[in-house]
Amino acid sequence: MSVLNRTTGRLAKAAVVGALGAAIALGSTACGAGKISQTTNQLPAVNGAGGSVALDPDVLDGDELRNGQITVRNAQIVYPVENTDKTFADGGPFDISFLISNDSVTRKVKFVEIIGPDGSSVSLTDPKPQTAGTKADPRVLAPGANLLAGVPANVDTSAAQAADIERFTVTLTNAKAVRAGLTTPLTFKFDVLDLGGKKIGEKSLTITTPVDAGGLKQRADVVADAEGEGGGH
């Protein structure tokens, strides 16, 4: 394969991920005003949650030089469409989907883990490399890079699939407090690296994550009351 073809392929893949991130960001912003109280026992008005954490700045001659931030977009616990009642009763397994972006030009970021509610467990499975012999750590985000996990319920992934975008598989288990209509705190943990790959810090970001079913028209919701105990089916 020529250098031109490889470069074109990389640019096309970056464009698809960038477009997906922009669409998710716009969708979350548009729906943000519609958030409702957890105690209403209704489905959340947004499809996914998000947030960002700033990287520590450098200081030069008394001035702070910003190093960008890590952003999580469209984080959601995907509503289980098979064995729904049993999955909620057992506390999983639930798929988690999200997009992570590193907008820094001076730092790399390594996605380390997700911490779920007390007693729960979150497993991360790295995507299979698209190119044989690839040794790069898929959890390390270079400046301007993105990381995708799971298949969100409210996003068309056909463009990403056509571009061979890699996805992590993230699974939440033993989380019996998860209910449709309520949110679950998930803490994303990162190592901050310099451009040479040396660890220079750590960051964490807690997202109050909804259970989302996207465009599903019919489903047997398991709704919790205000105290978090299971209600009727």
Secondary structure as GFF3:
##gff-version 3
##sequence-region A 1 233
A	DSSP	alpha_helix	3	31	.	.	.	ID=ss1
A	DSSP	three_ten_helix	32	34	.	.	.	ID=ss2
A	DSSP	three_ten_helix	38	40	.	.	.	ID=ss3
A	DSSP	beta_strand	49	54	.	.	.	ID=ss4
A	DSSP	beta_strand	58	60	.	.	.	ID=ss5
A	DSSP	beta_strand	63	65	.	.	.	ID=ss6
A	DSSP	beta_strand	69	78	.	.	.	ID=ss7
A	DSSP	alpha_helix	84	90	.	.	.	ID=ss8
A	DSSP	beta_strand	94	102	.	.	.	ID=ss9
A	DSSP	beta_strand	108	115	.	.	.	ID=ss10
A	DSSP	beta_strand	121	125	.	.	.	ID=ss11
A	DSSP	beta_strand	140	141	.	.	.	ID=ss12
A	DSSP	beta_strand	146	149	.	.	.	ID=ss13
A	DSSP	alpha_helix	158	162	.	.	.	ID=ss14
A	DSSP	beta_strand	167	173	.	.	.	ID=ss15
A	DSSP	beta_strand	183	193	.	.	.	ID=ss16
A	DSSP	beta_strand	199	212	.	.	.	ID=ss17
###
